[in-house]
Amino acid sequence: MKLTNEQLKLAADTVRCLCADIVDKAKSGHPGGPMGQADLAVSLWLKYLNIDPKDPKWPGRDRMVFSGGHTSALVYSLSHLAGVGGLTIDELKTFRQLGSRCAGHPERGVMPGVEVTTGPLGQGIAMGVGLALGAKKAKTGNKTWVFCGDGDMEEGISHEACSWAGTMKLDDLILVYDSNRITIEGSTDISMADDVKRRFEAYKWKVLECDGHDFDAIDRVFKRALKTVGQPVLIIASTHIGQGSPNKHDTPGCHGSPLGAEETAATKKALGFDPDKSFYVPEEVYAMFNERFSRLSRQSKRWRRAHPEITCETKAPDYLKLCAAIPKFEVGTSDATRNVSGQVQNALAKIVPELVGGSADLAPSNKTYMKDLGDIGPGTFEGRNIHYGIRELGMTAIANGLTAFGGWRGLGATFFVFSDYCKPALRLAALMRLPSIFVFSHDSFYVGEDGPTHEPVEHLAALRVIPGVTTFRPADANETAYAWVEMLMNVSGPSCIMTTRQNLPTLEGVRHEGVAKGGYVIFQSGDQGMSTTLFIATGSEVSLAIDAAKKLVEEGRSVRVVSMPSVELFLAQKDVYRNDVIPEIMRKRVIVEAGVRFGWDRFAADPRTTRYVTMDRYGDSAPYKVLAQEFGFTVDNVVKVAKELV
């Protein structure tokens, strides 16, 4: 069915009125952006976007991302009209209410058809880059469309991700920039003087421009974008925020506040709708969407029959194969866990073809390069290694987009201290339950000579408090290998592994089951009861705790050492297991970790009988053995602290 401009305008104005009603009913939300983008969105959905509302997970579908997640009223209006997830008019009336699928910002897993959770500006752009990369690798042939606004363009993550995408010649990625020149505080002129066109041309993107309310102009740029090869495309669409609102268009007043009953009625009247009717959709508009998406539903069925091998599903690998593939390390040897992690990753990558990723220009240091598996480069997407450049935030979000595409496990890596740059995207990975994997090397003050700027102190605590993130800080080579198995088996959220720069001894008593449960007894001696001194340690401090415990054994004291590579996994175990590892009766406890004390108080049976050897200050610049002495991470000091409890 060929649609006239009059029909497109009717559909777009219907969307404008729906968005105004949705936000008014909730008494909360953002009507201006959706109203300004309605012409662009309706043109895309009714003419070019290939999705199947009846099969939202069709692998060959176009991926659609609204990076400005505050335009969620637009997402839900379009989803209702197209029939995505059977979203009803009554559900639109529950916008921003408890339990509603119409959440305040689009959430993956809550509303069908939402590819990624958006809201923090710029993240959707970067995840769109990852989605487009996933399509290239899966050879699904789909397009990735990303709607964004001025705020997305201002956030630094857009610079990182779009620079990388242009360098990679990542075509089939189309970024539609709703340039309405209004932010919450007023005109963009007060804070933004960028020439966005020249900026993206410098990134090697194809840049097109149009009036975002001229259907013929929109049609032309969409067609040109779809024909572009060898470059991602930016469409700069000049629009008016709050288009259709007689008194609030082109003002910040319609950005983040309801229009209000009076202005909504005036808007409907100006657009030719009955001001007394709320949540009204003309039958002709339903018919337009039904015709378009009924045809696409038939197309998706044909596509599935033609490509049964493409599923884009993320599943856990074969556990027994992983266990058989990991290297085994002999007690008495020693190595840095960053080196071991690289060996294990390379061994497992050969049997886990979905693992794709790399480092923020640090692969030689954090050992994340997958040998003989090829590189992703400009116009070349067959390889498994990604060179992200020095772009930690962009890297993390791109990895999330790759994982969100389905069938891939996005990997990112950097020095642990730079995980600060990753946290916004890592938090979104946890919120979306995306099983991306992140390798953070150089995990403590043992970095040494580089000084406090490169020595993470509070970072372990910072990651552990993010709900849904699973962290591993392995004590030796074998714990590192087992941690990799558990990370790959975890398909319900992101996993992070922290590895050392310095060598660690390979320990006796390491058990895979213990790593899988987050904590276990690695060494004990003497009667295990009230007189026992209990050490709890992670990572490089486990061997230190064992050596200190052995000193106490020489003096006839009973000891127990618990290695806790994953606090989150340990806390998830049943009480009976946790009490078996850390019995209530053992009140004398020494907690040893080269990070801040924050978070460890939960393991204190009694504040009066618990001591801490932690790092509650910034590091310093010196050889790491000198720093260990300076900061008290020595056997003699740990023994001294333990004897305070005797």
N, C-alpha and C positions, 0 to 999 in steps of 0.2 A: 504494500500500500504506500503510494507516494503521498507524503504529507505536505500540505501547503504551509506557508508562513503563518497564516491565520490560525491553523490548527496547532502549530507549535506554540504560538503565543497564548492560545487558550490553555494549553497544557502547562506552560510556564506560569501563567497567572494563577492557575489552580494551585500549583505548588506554592506560590507566594502566599496565597490566602491560607493554605493549610499550615504553612510554617508559622505564620502570624498567630493562627488559632492555637497551635501546639504550644507555643511559648506563652501565650496569654493564659491558657488553661493551667499551665504549671506555675504561672507567676514567676518564672525563672527561665533564663536561656538567652539565645542570641538569634534574633530574627533577621538582622541586617545582612549578614553574609549570605545566608540561604536565599534571601530575596534577590540579592545582587547576582548570585550565581545561577539562578533558576533557568535562564535562557540557555546558558552553556550546558547545564546538566541535562535538561530535557532534550536538547539537540543530540547530545551524546547517547543518552539512554534509548531514545526512540529511533536512532539512525545508525549508530556505530558500535555501541558497547555490546560485546558478545558474552552474555551470561545466560544461565538457565535458572529462573526462579524456582523451578521444581527440582532442580539438581544443583544446589549451590556449591557443591564440591566437584563439579565437572572439571577434570584436569585441564581441559583445553579452553576453559573460560578466560576471558580477559580479567586481569586483576584491577580492581578499582579501589583507590585509597583517597580518603578525604583527610589530608594532612592537618588542615584546620579543623580539628575534631569538634570545635564549638559550633560548627555548621551542622550538627547532628540532626536538627529538625529536617534539613534537606535530605539527609540519608534516609530517615524513616519515612518521609513523604514519598520519595521515589520507590522505596522498598514496598510500601503499601500499594502504590499504583501498579507496580510490576508483579505483585503477588509473592515477593520473596518471603519465604518462611510462613506464608499465610498471615502476614501481619495485618490486623484489622484496624478499622477506624477507631474502635473502642480502645485498642492498645495505644494508638496515637494520643489518646486522651490521658494516658497514664505516664506520659513523658516525665522523666526525672523523679518518679515515685518508686518507693521500695518494691523490689521484685519485678519491676517492669523490664521488658526487653529493650525498651526505648530509654536507654541510660543517658545520663547527662552528656557524655562523650561516647562515641562508638566503641564498643568493646567486643573484641574477638571472643567467640565462644558464648556470647550472650545473645546476639542477634545474628541469624544466618546471613551470609553474604558479606559480613564485615571481615575483611582479610586480616587487618591488624588493628590493635587498640591505638587510638590517637588522642591527642589532647595537648601534651607538651609540644609546642610548636617546633617544626622542623623535623621531628622524628618520622613523620609519615613520608616525607620526601626521601629520607635515607633508607627507610625500610622498603619504599618503592623501588629504590635502586637494587636492593637485595632480591626483591620479588622478580624484577626483570632479569637479574643474573640467574635466578633459579629457573626461569623459563628458557633461557638460552641453553642451560646445561641439560634440562629435561627434554628439549626440542619439542615443546608443545606448540610453538608458533603463535602464542597469544601475545597481545599487547598489554602493557601495564600503564594505566592511566592514573595520574596523581593530581588532584585538585589542591591548590595551595593559595596562600594569601600573602600580604605584605609582612605579617609577623613571621611566617615560615621563612621568608627570604632574609629577614634580619637575623634570625638565629644562626649562630656559627656552624651548627651541624649541617645546614644546607650547603655552605661553602665546601666543607670537607667532602660530603657525599657527591655533590654535583661535579666537583673537580675530578674526583676519581672516575665517575661515570663517563665524563667526556673523554678522559684519557683512555679509557677502555673501549671507546666507540660503541657504547652500549645502546644500540638502536632497539626499537620496539618499546622504548620508554618515552612516554609523552607526559610532560608536566604542564598542566594548565594553570597559569598564574592569574588569579583574580585580583587585578590591580585596581583597587578602589581608592587607594591613597588615604585611607582613614584608619587610625588606630584608637585605642581607648582614650588616649590623652589629647587626640585631635588629629590634624593633618600629619601625614608622614613627613612633611617638610621640616618639622621641628627636630627630627632625629635621623633622617635618612636622605642622603643625596646621591645614592648609588645610581649609576646608569646600568640597570639590570640587563638590558639587551647586550651592551658591550661586555659586561661581566661574563655572561654565558657564552658569548661568541669567543671570548678568551679561553673559556673552558672547552672549546671545540664542540659546542652544541649548535644545532640548527635552530635559529630563532625566528619565529613567526609572530605577527601582531594582528589584532583585530579589535573591532568594537564588540564587546561582549554582550551587546543587546541587539545586534544586527544578525538575523538568522542566516542571511546569504553569506556574510563575512565569516561567521562561525563555520558554516558548511565548507567554505573554501579552505580555511586553515586546517580543519580536521582532515580533509582529503589529502592535503599536502603533507600533513604529519604522518599519515598512514603510508605514504609512498616513500618517505625518507629512509635511506639506507646508510649505515655506517656512522650515524650520529644519533644521540638522544635528541629529543625535540622539546623546546620550550615555546609555549604559546602564551604571549603576553596579551591578556584580554582586558581591555579598559572597561570598567564597569562602575556602576553607582551603588554604593552600599544602601540597603533599604529600598531598592528600586520598586516603585509603585506606591510608596508611602508619601502622601502629599506634603507632609510637614517635617518628616524626620529623615528623608533620604539625604545622603551625603553628609550626615552628621554622626558624631560618636554616640549620640543618644540612642541609636537603634542597634548599636553593636552588641552590648551585653545586657540589655534590659528589654522587657516586653514593650510592645508598642502601646499597649493599653487599649481598653475597650473603644474609646472614642477614636483614636487614630486607626485602629484596626478596621472599624466600620468605615472610616473615611477612605482607607486604602481599598477596601472591597468595592465601594461605590465608584472610585476612580478607575478601577479595573473592569467595571461593568458587572460586578457580582452583587447579589442581594446582601446588604450589610447586616440583615437580621438572621442570616443563615451561617451557622458555624460548621466547620469540618465538612464542607460541601464539595462534592466532586461530580461534575457533569458526566453523564453516561458516555458522551463522545470521547472524553478523556480516558475513561476506563477501557473503551473499545480500542483506542490507539495503542495503549500499552498491552492489552490482551493480544492483539493481532501480532505485534512485534515479538512478544516473548513466547507465544505459542509456536511461532515459526522457529525461534531459536531453540526451543525445547526439542523439536524434531531434529534440528541440526546437532544438538549435543548427543542425542541417541545415536545418530549416524557416526559421529566422531568416536564415541566409545566403542562402537563395533569395529571401527577401522583401526583403533589404537588400544587394544585390550591390554597391552604390555605396560602402558603408562597409567600409573595409579596416583602418584604424588601423595602417598601415604607414609607417615613416619612411624616406624615400628622399631621395637628394641631388637638388637642383633641376637644371634644365637649365643646364649650364655656359655655353653660348653666349648664352642669354637673360640670364643674370646679367651677363656681360661687356658685353652690349649696353646693359643698363639703367643701369649705374653712370655717374655724372657724370664728365666729364673736366675736369681742372683745369690751367690754363695756368701754365707756368713764369714766375716773376716775381711772381705773386700771393702772398698770405699769408693764413693763417687758423689758428685753433686747431683741432687735430684733433678735439676734442670736437664742434665745429660741423660739421666735414666729416663725421664719423661719423653725425651726425644726418641730414644730407642724404642720405648713401648709404643708411642704414637705411631712410629713407622711400621712396627710389626702389626699393629691392629688395623692401620689404614689399608693394608693389603686385603683384609677380609671384611672391611666396612667401607664399601665404595661410596657411601653417602656422606662420608666425612670430607668436608671441603672448607678450606680457609687458610689463614696464615697470620702474620704478625704485622704490627705497626712499625715496620722497618727494623725489627729486632730479631728476626729469625735466627741469625747466627748466634745470638746470645741466649734466646730462650728455647732454641733447638726445636722449633715447630715446623721446619721445612720437611715435607714428605718426599723422600728421594724417589726419583724415577717415575713420579706421577704427574709430571708436567705442570706448566704454569698457565694461569689465566692472564692474558695480555690484551693489548689493543685489537679488538675484533676477533680474538681467539679465546674460546670458552671451554675447550675440551679438558684442560688440565684441572688439577685438584688444589694447587697452591695459589693463594691470593696474596699479592703484594699490595697492602692497603696504603703504604706510605705512612707518614707521621700524622695519623688521623685517628686517634683512639676512639673518640665518640662516634665519628662516622663509621669506623670499623665495626663497633659493637652493634650499631643499628643495622648496618648492611648485613652482618651475620644473622641478626634476628629476622630480617626480611627473607633471607635465603632459607632459613629454617621454616619460616611461616609459609613459604611456597609449598612445602610438603615434600617429603622424600629426601631432604638434605639435612645434614647436621652442620649448621654454620659454626665455624671456629674462629676465634679471635685471640690475640696474645699480645702482651706487653709486659714491662716491668710492673711489679705489684704496686709500687708507689703511684704509678700513673692510672691505676684503677679508678682514681678520683675522676678522671676524664670519661670513664666508661659508665659510671653509676646511673645516670639518667636512663640510658638504654638498657642497662642490666635490670633496673627496676621494672621497666616495661616487659622485658622477657619474662620476669617472674609473674607479673600480672597476667600475661597471656599464656603462661605455662608452656613457654617455648623451650625445647630441650637444646638450646645452644650451649656450646662448650667454650670456656675461657681459661687460658693458661697464663698465670701471673708468676713470673720468675723474679729472682732477686728479692726474697720475701721478708727480709728483716735488716736490722742494723749490721748484719754480717756482710753487707755490701761493702762496708768499710771505707775505703779511700774516697769514694764519691761524695760522702758526707750526708748530712741530714736531709737535703733535698731529694736524695735517692734512697733513703732508708725508711721504709714504711713502719709506722708505729701504731696508729689508730685504725689502720685499714682492715685488719682482720675483724675487729669489732664492728666496723662499719658494714662489712658484707654480711656478717652473721645476723644483723638485725633486720635485713631485708627479707620479709616473708617470702618463702618459696624458692630462695636461693640455697643450693647445697654446696658447701665449701669443703675442700679437702686440703689438709696440710700434712703430707705424709712424712713419716719419721725416717724412712730409708728407702732403698731401691725397691724392695718387695712391696712395701706399702704403696709406693708410687704406682707400681704395676697394677695392684688390686684396685687402687683408686680409679685408674683409667677404665677398668672393666665396669666399675659401678657408675661412672659418669656416662658411659655409652648405654648402659642398661636403663638409665633414668630418662624416661621420655615424658615426664610430667612437669619439667621445669629446668631452668638453667643450672649448670654445674661449673664450679671454678676449682682449679687446682693451683696451689701455691708451692713453688719449687725454689730450691736454694742455689745460691751461687757457689757456696763452699762445699767441700766434700763432707759426706756423712758416712759413718760406718754402717755396714749391712748387719742387722741385728738378729739375734736369736729370739724366738718366741713370736715372730710376726705371723698373724693368721688372716687369711682372706675373710673368713666369717667375721672376725673382729673389725676389720676395716668396713665391711658391708654394714655392720651395726653401729659404726661411728666411734666405738670405744671398746677397749678390752684390756684384760690383764696381760701385760707383756713380760713381767718379771715379779716374782715374789719369793720371800724366804722367811722361815720361822713361823710361829703360831700366828694365825690370821684372826685377830680379835681386837679388843679395846686398846691394847698396847702397840698395835701396828701403826707405823708411820706410812701414810698413804700419799704417794706422789701422783699428780695428774699433770701430764705434759703433752705437747704437740710438736710435730715437726722436728727441727734440729735440736730441740730441748729434751726429747725423749732419751737419747743416748746420754745426755748430761744427767738426767734424773736417775737413770739406771746406774751410772757410775757413782753418783752420790749415795744411792741406796746400798750399793755393794760396800761402800765405806762403813755405813752403819751396821751392815751384817758382820763385818769384821769385828765390830765392838759388841756383838752378841744381840743386836736389836732386830726385831721383826719388821719387815718392810713389804710394801706392795707398790708396783709402778703400773699406772694405767696410761696407755697411749690412746689419745683421743684425736684421730685424724679428721673426724667430722662431728662437730658439736651438734649440728642439726639432726644428723642420723641417730646419734646417741639419744638425744632428747625425744626422738620419735619412737624409741623402743618401749616395750611394756615395763611397768614398774618392777616386775620380778627380775628382769634382766639387768636393769640399771642398778638395782639394789644388790644384785649378785656381784657386779663389777665394782661398785662403790657402796659398800655396806654402811648402813647407818651407824653401826657399832664402831666403825673406824672414824673417830672424831678428829684425830690429829692428821691434818692434811697440808701438803705443800704443793702449790700450783705454780708451774714453771712454763712461761711462754715469753718469747721475745716480742711482745706487743703490750698494749695497755691492759690494765687490770679489768677494765670495764667488761661486764658480762660474765666474769668468772665467779662473782659472789654467789651465784646460784648453786655452786658446788661446795660451798662452805657449810659444813654441818653445824659449826658453832664459830662465830667471828673470833672468839677468844682462843680457839684452837686451830685456826687456819692461818697460814702464812703464804705470801706471794713473792715470787721472784719474777717480776714483770718489768716492762719497759715503759714507765710513765713519764718519760721526757723525750725530747728529740735526740737523735743520734749525734754523731760527731765524725770528723774526717780523720781516719787513721787506719792502719792495718787491722783487720777484724779481730785478730787474737788480742791485740792491745785493747780494743773496745770491749771485748768479752770480759777482760780483767777489770776494766774501768766501770762497767755496768753491773758487775756481780754475777755474770753468767759463767761461773766456774764451779768445779766440783767442791772446792773448799767452801765457797760461799753458800752453796745450796745445802751442804752438810751443816754449816753453821746455823742457817735459818731453821733447818729441821730440828736441830738440837734445842732450839728455843721452846719446842713443844714437849721435850722429854721431861 
